């Protein structure tokens, strides 16, 4: 059964400021991508939009290559909802990470790509929720900011079996199997 796991990132002051900068610059880049895509009518094609703006983003935003890929994907996915005007992203909307830009270390730390380097941040599991948060796909994690705290949202697959009474029970020896 697919659940969304919410992890609270236990950031230091410096790490918090670094992630604020990542979030701000990532969403500025998404707005830039959105404008280019809408103007050139490539806003619904990841490949065509990527070709339109890749080098511009790398140079003007000093974005790592994989973050450019994720930003273009975020913009195209947003337009697929049927929006027919230039889409604007707020300063603190989510940042999309994948397995190349986010890795887990020893099940209590996560290594996250920023614009300058990777940072290693401790985390704690806050919540499991059946189903998924909006637009969260398998193999991706969303970095969000709520009440001035950073969280990662990622999908986990918790196996379900029936107990002796026929009730469904989450299994996996108490350890969720992460689909990431």
Secondary structure, DSSP 4 states (H G I P E B T S, - for coil): -EEEEEEEEE--HHHHHHHHHHHHHHHHHHHHHHHHHHHHT-TT-HHHHHHHHHHHHHHHS---HHHHHHHHHHHHHHHTTT--S-----TT--EEEETTTEEEETTTEEEEE-SS-EEEEEEEEEEEEES--TTPPTTEEEEEEETTEEEEEEEEE--EEE-TTS-EEE-STT-PEE--
